[in-house]
Amino acid sequence: MSEVKIANSSSSFGVPTARGVESASHYTPAATGRIVSLDIIRGAVMVLMAIDHVRVYSGLPAGGPTAGIFFTRWITNYCAPAFLFLAGTAAYLHGRKLNDRNALARFLAVRGVWLVILELSVLRLAWTFNFDWAHQNMAGVIWAIGWCFVLLAPMVHLPTRAVAAIGIAIIALHNLADYANPGPAGAGGALSGLMQVLYVGGSIPAGTEEGLHLVVLYSIIPWIGVMAAGYAFGAVMALDAPRRRAVCLRIGIGATVLFLVLRAVDGYGDPRQWAPPRGSMPALFRFLATTKYPASLLFLLMTLGPTIALVPLLETARGWVARTLALFGRVPLFFYLVHIPLIHLLAVVVSVLMTGGVAPWLFADHPMTGPAPADYVWGLGRLYLVWAIAVAILYVLCRWYASVKARSRSVLLSYL
């Protein structure tokens, strides 16, 4: 079983896939002995993530007001927690392969810096299709993964139980900060800006109001806790199969039940209470509308609980859906880097077909920008059609790239 366990140091935003005998286009879980559920879950959240990013360019609001729009956004909440958690798991498994904690720490630090650079350069251009770096940059999920890799690097020298304790403590206790008032964004100078990067989030002006703005969408806390917990979860994935499945179910179901109990009590774990009615939002929507920015304890329990519970249930998955998702899950960084400009280009095509021209709004600073022109906004049907087209194109591109990477020994490709 040891070789099977190590082989699951699957690619997760810079943590490379262990090269095996399987080819990218002939992925058969039964033949390879991989814990295929990790790849399937990672691939599934990539596909779900694409829904929300198509929504960004559709002009539809996030989270409402209709049930269709609400759940289109809500289901994508599972993506970021799975990204960060499984990135930590992949780091642990890659460390077992290296068998050298110093080498693993260096590896994580370099990969982390590389991801931050990608976020602020390539991905910024892909989101906006403009070159106005002088005024706005976004600290998104790749930024968060990058800095969390950097912070995880020294932690790998600690016992795994200690890393688990740190991760769980951050996840469980960070909402104590809800009772403090950090003041208006940017009001406290450098210290306030640091707090925004670490926890509060929001737009950070540098210099004058016309100067560079860093929009912190994903603050470091609690995501470093999620990655640390995911790193410790790697030890669970290294257990023999029956024990691994039992532990995953206990953790996953336990976290989900804890979410339901704490959310029902409506006391601690999320700054946004659901019991007091807010406008015309139904009670179910309010119950599920936990806080993502920064991610609350209840948001993480709601999303990570079911994700972890799925791990043992998907270990015997078969069929073309499982193979397709596993393919996406084995090249997640490539998928991420390609899917944003692809969706953006498809939105340009839709704009031409709908209005006879390209809406200038498509060259704004997405995803942090104002509402779309009224004559441009799509319906849900068009949103899901564009999403399906994007996923089909991405399948072809990812299958090609996975095949090239499996044959190549290029150091550059190891970064993707």
C-alpha positions as CSV (number, residue, x, y, z in Angstrom):
1,M,0.0,0.0,0.0
2,S,2.9,2.5,0.6
3,E,3.5,3.0,-3.1
4,V,-0.2,3.7,-3.7
5,K,-0.3,6.2,-0.9
6,I,2.7,8.1,-2.1
7,A,1.3,8.1,-5.7
8,N,-1.5,10.3,-4.5
9,S,0.7,13.4,-4.2
10,S,-1.6,14.8,-6.9
11,S,-1.1,18.1,-8.5
12,S,-2.7,20.9,-6.5
13,F,-1.8,24.4,-7.7
14,G,1.9,23.8,-7.8
15,V,2.3,20.6,-5.9
16,P,3.2,18.3,-8.8
17,T,1.6,15.0,-9.8
18,A,3.7,11.9,-9.3
19,R,4.3,10.5,-12.7
20,G,2.9,7.0,-13.0
21,V,2.3,4.5,-15.7
22,E,-1.2,5.8,-16.6
23,S,-1.5,8.2,-19.5
24,A,-3.6,11.3,-19.4
25,S,-6.2,10.0,-21.8
26,H,-6.4,6.4,-20.4
27,Y,-7.0,7.0,-16.7
28,T,-8.3,3.8,-15.1
29,P,-8.5,4.0,-11.3
30,A,-8.7,0.2,-10.9
31,A,-5.5,-0.3,-12.8
32,T,-3.4,2.4,-11.2
33,G,-4.3,1.9,-7.6
34,R,-4.6,5.6,-6.9
35,I,-6.9,7.1,-4.3
36,V,-9.0,8.4,-7.2
37,S,-11.5,10.3,-5.0
38,L,-8.9,13.1,-4.4
39,D,-8.6,13.7,-8.2
40,I,-12.4,13.5,-8.7
41,I,-13.2,15.9,-5.9
42,R,-10.6,18.4,-7.1
43,G,-11.9,18.1,-10.7
44,A,-15.5,18.5,-9.6
45,V,-14.8,21.7,-7.7
46,M,-12.9,23.0,-10.8
47,V,-16.0,22.4,-12.9
48,L,-18.2,24.0,-10.3
49,M,-15.9,27.0,-10.0
50,A,-16.3,27.6,-13.7
51,I,-20.0,28.1,-13.2
52,D,-19.4,31.1,-10.9
53,H,-16.8,32.6,-13.2
54,V,-19.2,32.4,-16.1
55,R,-21.7,34.1,-13.8
56,V,-19.3,37.0,-13.3
57,Y,-19.3,37.7,-17.0
58,S,-23.0,37.1,-17.4
59,G,-23.7,40.1,-15.3
60,L,-26.0,38.2,-13.0
61,P,-25.7,39.1,-9.3
62,A,-24.1,36.8,-6.7
63,G,-26.6,35.1,-4.4
64,G,-30.0,36.1,-5.5
65,P,-32.7,37.1,-5.7
66,T,-34.2,34.0,-7.3
67,A,-33.6,30.4,-6.2
68,G,-31.9,29.6,-9.4
69,I,-29.3,32.4,-9.1
70,F,-28.9,31.8,-5.3
71,F,-28.0,28.1,-5.7
72,T,-25.9,28.8,-8.8
73,R,-23.7,30.8,-6.6
74,W,-24.1,28.7,-3.4
75,I,-22.9,25.4,-4.9
76,T,-19.6,27.1,-6.0
77,N,-18.9,27.9,-2.3
78,Y,-17.4,24.4,-2.1
79,C,-14.5,25.3,-4.4
80,A,-12.1,27.5,-2.4
81,P,-12.3,25.4,0.7
82,A,-11.5,22.2,-1.3
83,F,-8.7,24.0,-3.2
84,L,-6.9,25.1,0.0
85,F,-7.6,21.9,2.0
86,L,-6.5,19.5,-0.7
87,A,-3.5,21.7,-1.5
88,G,-2.4,21.0,2.0
89,T,-3.1,17.3,1.6
90,A,-1.0,17.2,-1.6
91,A,1.8,18.9,0.2
92,Y,1.9,16.3,2.9
93,L,1.9,13.4,0.4
94,H,4.6,15.1,-1.6
95,G,6.6,15.4,1.6
96,R,6.4,11.7,2.1
97,K,7.7,11.2,-1.4
98,L,10.6,13.6,-0.9
99,N,11.3,12.2,2.6
100,D,13.1,15.5,3.4
101,R,11.4,18.2,5.3
102,N,13.9,20.9,4.3
103,A,13.3,20.0,0.7
104,L,9.6,20.2,1.2
105,A,9.8,23.6,2.9
106,R,11.9,25.0,0.1
107,F,9.5,23.5,-2.5
108,L,6.4,25.1,-0.8
109,A,8.1,28.5,-0.4
110,V,9.1,28.7,-4.1
111,R,5.8,27.4,-5.3
112,G,4.0,29.9,-3.1
113,V,5.9,32.9,-4.4
114,W,5.3,31.6,-8.0
115,L,1.5,31.5,-7.4
116,V,1.4,35.0,-6.0
117,I,3.3,36.3,-9.1
118,L,0.8,34.5,-11.4
119,E,-2.2,36.0,-9.5
120,L,-0.9,39.6,-9.9
121,S,0.3,39.2,-13.5
122,V,-1.2,36.6,-15.8
123,L,-4.5,36.1,-14.0
124,R,-5.0,39.9,-13.5
125,L,-4.8,40.3,-17.3
126,A,-7.0,37.3,-17.9
127,W,-9.8,38.7,-15.7
128,T,-9.7,42.2,-17.1
129,F,-8.4,42.1,-20.6
130,N,-6.8,45.5,-19.8
131,F,-3.3,46.6,-18.9
132,D,-4.1,49.0,-16.1
133,W,-1.9,47.4,-13.5
134,A,-1.3,50.9,-12.1
135,H,-4.7,51.1,-10.5
136,Q,-6.0,47.7,-9.4
137,N,-4.8,44.2,-8.6
138,M,-6.9,41.4,-7.0
139,A,-5.7,39.1,-4.3
140,G,-7.8,36.1,-5.2
141,V,-7.7,32.4,-4.4
142,I,-4.4,31.7,-6.1
143,W,-2.9,34.6,-4.1
144,A,-4.2,32.9,-0.9
145,I,-2.9,29.5,-1.9
146,G,0.5,31.0,-2.7
147,W,0.9,32.8,0.7
148,C,-0.5,29.8,2.6
149,F,2.2,27.6,0.9
150,V,4.8,30.1,2.1
151,L,3.4,30.0,5.7
152,L,3.1,26.3,5.6
153,A,6.8,25.8,4.7
154,P,8.2,26.3,8.2
155,M,5.2,24.4,9.7
156,V,6.2,21.2,8.0
157,H,9.1,20.9,10.6
158,L,6.5,20.5,13.3
159,P,4.9,17.2,14.3
160,T,1.8,16.5,12.1
161,R,-0.4,16.6,15.2
162,A,0.9,20.1,16.0
163,V,0.1,21.3,12.5
164,A,-3.4,19.8,12.8
165,A,-3.9,21.6,16.2
166,I,-2.8,25.0,14.7
167,G,-5.1,24.5,11.7
168,I,-8.2,23.5,13.7
169,A,-7.6,26.3,16.2
170,I,-7.4,29.0,13.5
171,I,-10.6,27.6,11.8
172,A,-12.5,27.3,15.1
173,L,-11.4,30.5,16.8
174,H,-10.8,33.2,14.2
175,N,-14.4,34.3,14.4
176,L,-13.6,35.8,17.8
177,A,-12.3,38.7,15.7
178,D,-16.0,39.4,14.8
179,Y,-16.4,41.0,18.2
180,A,-13.6,43.6,17.5
181,N,-14.1,46.6,15.3
182,P,-11.2,47.0,12.9
183,G,-12.4,50.4,11.7
184,P,-12.9,51.5,8.1
185,A,-10.8,49.9,5.4
186,G,-7.5,51.6,5.1
187,A,-8.2,54.0,8.0
188,G,-5.3,52.9,10.1
189,G,-2.5,53.1,7.6
190,A,0.0,50.3,7.3
191,L,-1.3,48.4,10.3
192,S,-4.8,48.5,9.0
193,G,-3.6,47.4,5.6
194,L,-1.8,44.4,7.1
195,M,-5.0,43.5,9.0
196,Q,-6.9,43.6,5.7
197,V,-4.4,41.2,4.1
198,L,-4.4,38.9,7.1
199,Y,-8.1,38.9,8.0
200,V,-10.5,41.7,7.1
201,G,-10.1,41.9,3.3
202,G,-11.3,44.7,1.1
203,S,-9.7,47.3,-1.0
204,I,-6.4,48.7,0.2
205,P,-5.3,52.1,-1.3
206,A,-1.6,52.7,-1.6
207,G,-0.6,56.4,-1.6
208,T,-3.3,58.5,-3.1
209,E,-6.9,57.5,-3.9
210,E,-5.8,57.5,-7.6
211,G,-2.9,55.1,-6.8
212,L,-2.6,51.3,-6.8
213,H,-5.4,49.4,-5.1
214,L,-5.1,45.8,-4.0
215,V,-8.5,44.2,-3.6
216,V,-8.1,41.5,-1.0
217,L,-10.8,39.0,-1.8
218,Y,-9.1,36.0,0.0
219,S,-7.5,37.1,3.3
220,I,-4.7,34.8,4.7
221,I,-6.8,33.9,7.8
222,P,-8.6,31.5,8.0
223,W,-7.2,30.0,4.8
224,I,-3.8,29.1,6.3
225,G,-5.8,27.2,8.9
226,V,-7.6,25.3,6.2
227,M,-4.4,24.4,4.4
228,A,-2.7,23.3,7.7
229,A,-5.7,21.1,8.5
230,G,-5.5,19.7,5.0
231,Y,-1.8,19.0,5.5
232,A,-2.6,17.0,8.6
233,F,-5.4,15.2,6.7
234,G,-2.7,13.8,4.5
235,A,-1.8,11.5,7.4
236,V,-5.4,10.2,7.2
237,M,-5.0,9.5,3.5
238,A,-1.9,7.5,4.2
239,L,-3.8,5.0,6.4
240,D,-4.9,1.6,5.1
241,A,-8.1,1.9,3.1
242,P,-10.7,0.6,5.6
243,R,-9.4,2.8,8.4
244,R,-9.0,5.8,6.0
245,R,-12.6,5.5,4.9
246,A,-13.9,5.3,8.5
247,V,-12.0,8.3,9.6
248,C,-13.1,10.4,6.6
249,L,-16.7,9.6,7.3
250,R,-16.4,10.5,10.9
251,I,-14.7,13.8,10.2
252,G,-17.0,14.7,7.3
253,I,-20.3,13.8,8.9
254,G,-19.2,15.3,12.3
255,A,-18.3,18.6,10.7
256,T,-21.6,18.7,8.8
257,V,-23.6,18.0,11.9
258,L,-21.7,20.6,13.9
259,F,-22.5,23.1,11.2
260,L,-26.2,22.3,11.4
261,V,-26.2,22.6,15.2
262,L,-24.2,25.8,15.4
263,R,-26.1,27.4,12.6
264,A,-29.4,26.5,14.2
265,V,-28.3,28.0,17.5
266,D,-27.2,31.1,15.5
267,G,-24.8,32.3,18.2
268,Y,-21.1,31.8,17.2
269,G,-19.3,31.0,14.0
270,D,-20.6,33.5,11.5
271,P,-21.0,37.3,11.8
272,R,-24.2,37.1,9.6
273,Q,-27.1,35.7,11.6
274,W,-29.9,34.0,9.8
275,A,-32.8,34.0,12.2
276,P,-33.7,37.8,12.0
277,P,-35.5,38.2,8.6
278,R,-33.5,40.2,6.1
279,G,-35.8,41.7,3.4
280,S,-37.6,39.1,1.4
281,M,-34.9,36.4,1.6
282,P,-36.4,33.0,2.5
283,A,-35.3,31.4,5.7
284,L,-33.5,28.6,3.9
285,F,-31.4,31.0,1.9
286,R,-30.5,33.0,5.1
287,F,-29.5,29.7,6.8
288,L,-27.2,28.7,4.0
289,A,-25.8,32.2,3.3
290,T,-22.8,31.9,5.5
291,T,-19.9,34.4,5.2
292,K,-17.2,33.6,2.6
293,Y,-15.1,36.9,2.9
294,P,-13.4,36.2,5.2
295,A,-14.6,32.6,5.4
296,S,-16.4,31.9,8.7
297,L,-16.2,28.8,10.8
298,L,-19.7,27.9,9.7
299,F,-18.9,28.5,6.0
300,L,-15.9,26.1,6.3
301,L,-17.9,23.4,8.3
302,M,-20.7,23.6,5.7
303,T,-18.3,23.1,2.8
304,L,-15.5,21.0,4.1
305,G,-17.7,18.5,6.0
306,P,-19.5,17.1,2.9
307,T,-16.3,17.3,0.9
308,I,-14.4,15.1,3.3
309,A,-17.3,12.7,3.6
310,L,-17.2,12.2,-0.1
311,V,-13.6,11.0,-0.2
312,P,-14.3,7.4,0.7
313,L,-17.6,7.3,-1.2
314,L,-15.8,8.2,-4.5
315,E,-12.9,5.7,-4.1
316,T,-14.6,3.2,-6.3
317,A,-16.0,5.7,-8.8
318,R,-16.1,4.5,-12.4
319,G,-17.3,5.7,-15.8
320,W,-16.6,8.6,-18.1
321,V,-17.8,11.3,-15.6
322,A,-15.3,10.0,-13.0
323,R,-12.5,9.8,-15.6
324,T,-13.2,13.3,-16.9
325,L,-13.3,14.9,-13.4
326,A,-10.1,13.0,-12.5
327,L,-8.4,14.4,-15.6
328,F,-9.3,18.0,-14.5
329,G,-8.3,17.2,-11.0
330,R,-4.8,16.1,-12.1
331,V,-4.0,19.4,-13.8
332,P,-5.8,22.0,-11.7
333,L,-3.4,24.9,-12.1
334,F,-3.4,24.6,-15.9
335,F,-7.3,24.4,-15.8
336,Y,-7.4,27.6,-13.6
337,L,-5.0,29.5,-15.8
338,V,-6.8,28.6,-19.0
339,H,-10.4,28.8,-17.9
340,I,-10.6,32.5,-17.0
341,P,-9.4,33.9,-20.3
342,L,-11.5,31.2,-22.1
343,I,-14.7,32.2,-20.3
344,H,-13.8,35.9,-20.9
345,L,-13.4,35.3,-24.6
346,L,-16.7,33.4,-24.7
347,A,-18.4,36.4,-23.0
348,V,-17.0,38.6,-25.8
349,V,-18.6,36.3,-28.4
350,V,-21.9,36.4,-26.5
351,S,-21.8,40.2,-26.4
352,V,-21.3,40.4,-30.2
353,L,-24.1,38.0,-30.8
354,M,-26.5,39.7,-28.3
355,T,-25.7,43.4,-29.0
356,G,-23.8,43.5,-32.3
357,G,-20.6,44.7,-30.5
358,V,-18.4,44.1,-27.6
359,A,-19.6,45.7,-24.3
360,P,-16.9,48.0,-22.8
361,W,-18.0,46.6,-19.5
362,L,-16.1,43.3,-20.4
363,F,-12.8,45.2,-20.2
364,A,-13.5,46.5,-16.7
365,D,-11.6,45.3,-13.6
366,H,-13.5,42.0,-13.2
367,P,-14.5,40.3,-11.0
368,M,-14.5,43.5,-8.8
369,T,-16.5,45.8,-11.0
370,G,-19.9,47.5,-11.2
371,P,-23.1,46.1,-12.7
372,A,-23.3,45.1,-16.3
373,P,-25.3,47.2,-18.8
374,A,-29.0,46.2,-18.7
375,D,-29.1,45.2,-22.4
376,Y,-26.2,42.8,-21.8
377,V,-27.2,40.7,-18.7
378,W,-27.7,37.0,-19.5
379,G,-30.4,34.6,-18.3
380,L,-29.5,31.4,-16.4
381,G,-30.1,29.3,-19.6
382,R,-27.4,31.2,-21.5
383,L,-25.1,31.1,-18.5
384,Y,-25.2,27.3,-18.3
385,L,-24.9,26.9,-22.0
386,V,-21.7,28.9,-22.1
387,W,-20.5,27.0,-19.1
388,A,-21.0,23.7,-20.9
389,I,-19.2,24.9,-23.9
390,A,-16.3,26.1,-21.8
391,V,-16.0,22.7,-20.0
392,A,-16.0,20.9,-23.3
393,I,-13.2,23.0,-24.6
394,L,-11.3,22.7,-21.3
395,Y,-11.6,18.9,-21.5
396,V,-9.8,18.9,-24.8
397,L,-7.1,21.3,-23.6
398,C,-6.5,19.5,-20.3
399,R,-6.4,16.1,-21.9
400,W,-3.7,17.5,-24.3
401,Y,-1.7,19.2,-21.6
402,A,-1.8,16.2,-19.2
403,S,-0.6,14.0,-22.0
404,V,2.3,16.4,-22.8
405,K,3.2,16.8,-19.2
406,A,3.2,13.0,-18.6
407,R,5.8,12.6,-21.4
408,S,7.9,15.6,-20.5
409,R,10.7,16.1,-18.0
410,S,10.6,19.9,-18.4
411,V,11.2,21.9,-15.2
412,L,9.0,24.7,-16.5
413,L,6.0,22.3,-16.9
414,S,6.5,21.2,-13.3
415,Y,5.4,24.7,-12.3
416,L,2.0,24.2,-14.1
